[in-house]
């Protein structure tokens, strides 16, 4: 289970990647650099996620709040890789939304 601090950092990171500029402005958040979301979505392995700038941003934000070891990094990479596939308009909990199959067109 995530702590309140972890949840806040994770939600802000995710929102910076998926919300529109107008929505981010309302929440007083900055948009993630262009391409971060797409590169993270295309990562084909946990190792590839670890190398993405979007993940590094999340990891460094978490490091500012808590003490984490290198062993925790892989776990957070899996969380990031799963969460990036959750659309901003989800109605269910994040875990349910992350576990849903993507309908192919």
C-alpha positions as CSV (number, residue, x, y, z in Angstrom):
1,X,0.0,0.0,0.0
2,X,1.3,3.5,-0.8
3,X,1.8,6.1,1.8
4,X,0.0,9.4,1.3
5,X,3.2,11.0,0.2
6,X,3.9,8.3,-2.3
7,X,0.4,8.5,-3.7
8,X,0.6,12.3,-4.0
9,X,4.0,12.1,-5.9
10,X,2.8,9.3,-8.1
11,X,-0.5,11.0,-9.0
12,X,1.2,14.4,-9.7
13,X,3.8,12.6,-11.9
14,X,1.0,10.7,-13.8
15,X,-1.1,13.8,-14.2
16,X,1.9,15.7,-15.7
17,X,2.1,13.0,-18.4
18,X,-1.6,12.5,-19.3
19,X,-3.6,15.7,-18.5
20,X,-4.1,18.6,-20.9
21,X,-2.3,21.9,-20.3
22,X,-5.6,23.5,-19.1
23,X,-6.2,20.7,-16.6
24,X,-2.6,20.9,-15.3
25,X,-2.9,24.7,-14.9
26,X,-6.0,24.2,-12.8
27,X,-4.1,21.8,-10.6
28,X,-1.0,24.1,-10.5
29,X,1.2,21.3,-12.1
30,X,3.7,21.5,-15.0
31,X,3.4,19.4,-18.1
32,X,6.0,16.7,-18.6
33,X,8.4,17.3,-21.5
34,X,7.1,16.3,-24.9
35,X,7.7,12.6,-25.7
36,X,8.1,11.3,-22.2
37,X,4.7,9.6,-22.2
38,X,5.2,8.0,-25.6
39,X,8.7,6.7,-24.8
40,X,7.5,5.2,-21.6
41,X,4.6,3.5,-23.3
42,X,6.9,2.0,-25.9
43,X,9.3,0.6,-23.3
44,X,9.4,-3.2,-23.8
45,X,11.0,-4.2,-20.5
46,X,11.5,-3.1,-16.9
47,X,15.1,-2.3,-17.9
48,X,13.9,-0.1,-20.7
49,X,11.5,1.7,-18.3
50,X,14.4,2.3,-15.9
51,X,16.2,4.2,-18.7
52,X,13.4,6.6,-19.5
53,X,13.5,10.2,-18.5
54,X,9.8,10.0,-17.4
55,X,10.7,7.3,-14.9
56,X,13.8,9.2,-13.7
57,X,11.6,12.1,-12.9
58,X,9.3,9.9,-10.8
59,X,12.2,8.2,-9.0
60,X,13.9,11.5,-8.2
61,X,10.6,13.0,-6.9
62,X,10.2,9.9,-4.6
63,X,13.8,10.1,-3.4
64,X,13.1,13.7,-2.2
65,X,10.3,12.5,0.0
66,X,11.5,9.1,1.3
67,X,14.5,6.8,1.6
68,X,14.4,4.2,-1.1
69,X,17.0,1.6,-2.0
70,X,18.0,0.5,-5.5
71,X,15.9,-2.6,-4.8
72,X,12.8,-0.5,-4.8
73,X,13.6,1.1,-8.2
74,X,12.5,-2.0,-10.1
75,X,9.2,-2.1,-8.3
76,X,8.5,1.6,-9.0
77,X,9.4,1.0,-12.7
78,X,6.7,-1.6,-12.9
79,X,4.2,0.8,-11.3
80,X,5.2,3.5,-13.8
81,X,4.9,1.2,-16.8
82,X,1.5,0.1,-15.7
83,X,0.2,3.5,-14.7
84,X,1.1,5.1,-18.0
85,X,-1.6,3.1,-19.7
86,X,-4.4,4.5,-17.5
87,X,-6.3,7.1,-19.3
88,X,-7.1,10.4,-17.6
89,X,-10.9,9.8,-17.6
90,X,-10.8,6.6,-15.6
91,X,-13.8,6.0,-13.4
92,X,-12.5,3.0,-11.5
93,X,-9.7,2.8,-9.0
94,X,-6.2,3.2,-10.6
95,X,-5.5,-0.5,-10.0
96,X,-8.6,-1.6,-11.8
97,X,-8.0,0.9,-14.6
98,X,-4.4,-0.3,-15.0
99,X,-5.5,-3.9,-15.2
100,X,-8.1,-3.5,-18.0
101,X,-7.3,-4.8,-21.4
102,X,-6.9,-2.1,-24.1
103,X,-9.4,-2.5,-26.9
104,X,-7.7,-2.5,-30.3
105,X,-9.3,-0.6,-33.1
